Amino acid sequence: MKYYIIAGEASGDLHASNLMRSLQKKDSKAEFRFWGGDLMEEVAGFPPVKHYRDLAFMGFLEVAQNLRTIFKNIKFCKQDLKLNNPDVLILVDYPGFNLRIAEFAKSLGIKVIYYISPQLWAWKEGRVEKIKKFVDEMLVILPFEKDFYKGHDVDAHFVGHPLLDAVSDLKAIDIEKFKTENNLNEKQIIALLPGSREQEVAKMLELMLSVRPHFKDYQFVIAGAPGLSKEFYQNFVDENVHFVSNKTYDLLRCSKAALVTSGTATLETALLNIPQVVCYRSSRISYEIGKRVVKDLKYISLVNLIMDAEIVTELIQSDLNSKNLIKELNLILEGKSRDKMLNNYAELREKLGGSGASDHAADIIVNG
């Protein structure tokens, strides 16, 4: 079959690439055309129609400032979809864009699969009506999402979380070898995961690195995002702040603890068993708008949302400051708080179910 896949962010690129591999195993005649990133390109053997780095805009204000580009991309995507006429359209999260494309694809008679649900349980719940009208199969990766959709008369399939596959497939790592290969010193590592978008990364790194004078026995290592150049990170690097690119999982596995910008990375860090502090700060305007449109959720990190408990500390907006970062980082480097977090991580993995999410999703897509 001919598959047209749209992933608009780094996490979507990872999950879509694994899904593509599963589709290739189950459909020997699989043909792909896709919007995504480098990982999807590795599987397909050719570049995306559009790279996610040209699609991802963070926050309400930032989206508003780039509306012309967004609408231009939507128009181009519709034309490209009509020209290529795939058997199946697979949408990966990225709802503002993808739900518009779902409606158009449905009008063309193309089967629409949504893999990895938008966070409609957090905000814009009304979009469920669009999913009911324009999506043929909804494949969700968080256990509570199936019940959410059932409450809206949508029969969603819980396929498990694909990060479990990504983590279970990792080979053992030699920490000393990793340090040598990446020009790191002998100190223990505190990993910094500041996000994937340039405006977000610059803002978060300034805050994260403000704690350095209080942790002189550690080295800080920035996880470079695949969509950003090495040169961009050089402003933040010095004798005790290092940078590695496209090695986030390896970096985390070699780290004592991590400071992580809220998003998929919080769950990845937990599944790799690394204690963390979750960080989030957006522009004041975006945050104020967000508070008014997001439903009354107790937590912002996937880890806490899945467990419905505060397993990891979330420092949000004004609470994200040097004083609080120092306090929370000290708590998870040694002692009972660290041990408690690691025990909670074990419960989290059980709640997410077993491995095989990509294969389960591919089965539904190929066999109906």
N, C-alpha and C positions, 0 to 999 in steps of 0.2 A: 504493500500500500504506500501511498504518498502521504507523508506526514508534514504538516506545517506547524512549527512550534514557536511560541513567543515567550521569552523570559527577559524581563526588563531590569534585573538586578543581579549582583554577584551570587547571592544564595540561589536564585533561580537558575543561573548558569550551571551551578554544581548539581542541583537535583535533576535538571533537564538532561544534563550530559549522562548521568547514571540511568535515567529512563531510556535515553536513546540506545544505550548499550543493551538494555533488557529487550527493547523492541527489536534490535538486530538479531538477538538470540531466538526470538519467537516468530519473527517474520523475515525470512531470508530475502524477500524482495523489498525490504524497507527502503524508501527514498526520503531524504530529509531536505527541507528548506526551513531556515530558522533565523530568528532574532535572538541574540544571546551574547556569549562571550568566548574566551579562549578554550575553556573546557569542552564546550559543545563543538568547537572547531576541531579539537583533537579527535573526537569521535567521528565526526563527519568527514574530515579530511579537507575541508574547504571553509573559508571564512563566513561569518553570518551576514545576512542581508543588512542588518544594522547591529552595531555593537551596543551593549547595554550602557557603556560609559556615555553614550550620546543620548540616552533615554532617561536616566535616573535623575530626578530633581527632588530635593528634600525639603519638606515643610510647606505650609500653605502659601507663604509669601514667595518662596522660591518657585513654586509651581506657577503662581500668578505671573511672575516675571518672565516665564518661559512658555506662555500659552501659545504663542505663534509657532514655536518649534514643535510643540506637542501636537497641535492640530495639523501641521504639515506632515508629521510622521504618521498620524492616523490616516490621512488622505492617501499617502503613499502606500501604506500597508493594505488598505482596501483595494487599491488598484493592483497591487502585487498578488494579493490573494485571489482576486478574480482572474488574473492572467494565468496563474499556476494551477488553479482548480484542484486542490488536494482532496484526498478521500477523508482525511481527518484533520481538524484543527485542534492542537493541544495548547491550552493557555496555562501559564505557570504564574500564579499570584498576580501581582501588578494590575490591580483591578481597574483603576481609572482609565487605563488604555484598553485593557483586555476585554472588559465588558462591552465597550463600544464595538470592538472587532467581533465579539461573539454575536451581537445582534446582526451585523452585516453578513457574517458567514452563514447564519441561520437563514437569511433571506435568499442566499445562493443555494441552499439545500446541502451545505457541508455539515457533516457531523461534528459537534463541538464537545470536546472533553475539557473539563477544568481540573487541573492537577495542582494541589496545594491551594487551599481556600484563602481568599482575602479575609482579613480579620473583621468580618461583618458583625461578629459578636461583641466587638469593641466600639465600632462606629459605622454609620451608614447601613444600618440593618435593613433599610428599605431596598437595598440592592438585591436582596434575596429574591424579590419579584422578577428581576431581570434574569437571575440564574434559573428560576422556574420556567421562564419563557424561552430562553435562548441556549441553555446548556443541556446536553443530552445525558452526560454522566458527570457527577461530581465526586472527585476522589480526594478525601481529606486525610491529613497526617497527624492530627491531634485528637486524642480520644474523646474529648468533650464536644468536638465539632459535629460528630454524627448526631448526637442528641439535639444540638442546636438546630441543625437542618431538619431533623424529624419534627421538631416543633413548628416548622414552617412548611410541612408537607413536602419536603424534598428528601428523597431516598438516597442519601449520600453513602459512599463506600469508604470505610476506614481501612486504609491499606498499610498502616504502620508508618513510622517516621524514617525517611531515607537516611537521616544522619546516623542512625544505628548501623546501617550497612557501611557507610563511609568510615566509621570508627572501627568496626569489627574487621575490616579488610586491611588495616594498618599493620605493618610489620614492626617488630621490636626496634627501638631506636637506641643508639649509643650516644649518650649525652655529651661525653667528652669529644667524640668525633664531630658531633654537630657544632660544638663550640669552636673547634679548630677550623673546620671547613668554612665557618662564617665569621672568622676573625674576632671571636668573642674571648673575653678573659675568663679566668677560673672562677669568678664569683657566681653565686646562684642568681638565677634569672627571674626578674619580674617582667612578664609580658604585657605589652600595651597594644590593645586592639581598638584603635580610634575610629573605625568605620571604613567606608569605601568611597565616599564622595569628598572631593577636595575641600569644600567649604566646611564640612563636618569634621574632617580629619584635623585641619589646622586649629579649629576651635578646641577640640577635645585634647589634642596633644599638649597644648599650652597648660591646660588644667592638670592633666595627668603628670606631666613632668615637673610640676611645681613641688612635688613631694620629695624630689631627689636628695636634698640636704639631710633628710631624716632617715635615709636608707643607704648609707654609704657602703655597707657591706654587701650590697646587691648591685647588679648591673641591670639597666633597663633596655629592653629590646623591643623595637616597634615592628609590628606585623604589617608589612607593606601590602596595600591593596593592589590587585592585578591591573586595575584600570588607571593607576597613577604612576608617574615616572619616578625613577630613583632620585633624580635631581630635586623633585619636589620635597623629598624628605631630608635633604642635606641641611636645611636650616635648623633642624631639630637634633642633629647628631653631634656628639662630642666624645670625649675620652671615655665616658661611662654611659653613654646613650648610643645604642647601635640600631641597625636596621637590617631586616632580612625580607626578601621579596618572594611571594608565592610559596611560602613555607609555613603557613600559619599553624597547621596541625602539628608539624614537627616542633615548631617553637613552643607551642603550648605544652607538649609532652615533656619538654626539657625544662619547664618553668616551675618555680615554687608557688607562684600565685599570679593573678592577672587582673588588670583593670580593663574593663570591657564596655564598649559603647552598646547601649541597648539595641537588640535586634537578634537575628539568628545566631550571632556569635556567642551570645550568652548560653544558649543551649549546647552549642558545639563545645564550649569550654567545660560545661558540666559533664557532658558525655565522655570527655577526655579526662575527667576526674581532677580538674585543676580548680582550687578555691579561687573565688573571684569577687570583685566589687563591681556592680553594674552602674554605669554612668550615663546620664542623659541630660543634655542641655540644647535647646534650640533657640532661635531668635525669639525675643520677647513677644513679638506680634504673632508668630506661628504658635507659640506656646499658649497664649491667651485664647486664640481661636480654637486650638486643640482642646482646651479644657471645656469649651462650650459645646463641642460637637461629639467628643468621645463619651461613650457611656461610662457610668460610674464603676470603673474597674478598680480593684484593690491594688493591682500590681501592673507593671509595664513589661517586665521581663518574661520570656516564655517559660523559664524555669519555675518561677513563682506561680504563673498562671496555670500551668499544667498540674502542679502540686496543690494549688489553692492554699498556699502557705508561704510565709517569708523565709525561704531557704537561703536566698542570697540577698544581701543588703542592696537596696536601690537608692542611689543618690541622684535626685532629680532637681533640675533647674537651680534655684538658690542654695539647695542643700549640697550641691556638687561644688565643694570648695576644698582648699588645701587641708584645713583642719580636719574635716570629716574624712577625707581620703586617707590621711595619715592614721587616724584612729582605726578605721575599718581595715586598712591594709595590715596594720600591726596585729589585729585580732585573728586574721586568717593565715598569717605566716607561721604561727606556732600556737599550740594549746588547744583548749576544749572547743573553741569556736571553729577551728579548722577541722577537728575530728567530727564534730556534729555535721558540718557541711558535707563532708565526704560520705558520711552515713546516709544523709538525705539524698545525695546523688544516686546511691545504689537503689533507693526506693523509686526515684525518678525513672531510671532505666527499666525497671519492672513495669511501671505504669505505661510506658510507651510501647510495650509489647516486644515481639521478637523482630528479627531481621527479615529482609526480603521485600521491603516496601516497593522498590522499583520493579521487581518481578511481578508482584501482586498487581501493581498499576498497569503494567504492560499486558498482563493476562486479560484484564478487563477491556483494555483498549483494542487488543487484537481479536479477542474472541467474543466480545460483547457481553 
